[in-house]
Amino acid sequence: MVKKIGMLLLAAFLAFRSYELVNSLLLSGTKNLSLALSLLVSFLLVLFVTGIFAFPGFVFPTSRILPAAYYRIRYPEVLRRIARWLGVDYFRRLLLVAFWGKKRQRKKYFDGTKGGMANLDYQTRQSEFGHLVPFFLLLFISFRLLMEGYLLVFIGIVVLNILANGYPILLQRVHRMRTQALYKRIG
């Protein structure tokens, strides 16, 4: 219970900080931020907004907010081509080297058992939801800031958003495409 409250408080804190950061930009009238400051603001916004949705997902089944039909992969060949074209496998390899390379970390997702398949499916849904909502919210924020003249912040947010949220969404869909194909084979 303490962990759940802590994660919700952390998400609320990040939501407040995100609002404060965007609002201070909009009210300041200073459009000519340096490249370094623009990148820092972009990085913080992507980090904060993603955290708003990621932290509750560690303790609540947030993926259930979307209907189960959303998570079904309907056109696996199209997804496979898009993932190949965008280099999602390189992103997966980078994550394996940087974070998921430890066997203990990977077992949180899949332990090699039949029950582990259900957990893998659940974890991919949780991860995808934790990146999906921030992806679109950050797009909205970035275009709002662009309309106010923050071109460098806009570019920074879009690039970081694609890396921090877009690629993880595609990767989770690719994982689920593979598990759905495996489920069909085993019945």
QUILINZI-V112870 format. One line per field, one symbol per residue. burial: 1 if it has 16 or more other ideal C-beta (glycine too) atoms within 10 Angstrom, else 0. A space follows every 50 residues. Layout:
# QUILINZI-V112870
burial = ???
This chain:
# QUILINZI-V112870
burial = 00000010011001001100110010000000100001101100111111 11111110000110000000101000001000100001001100000000 00000000010000001001101111111111111011101100100101 0111011101110111111111111110100000000
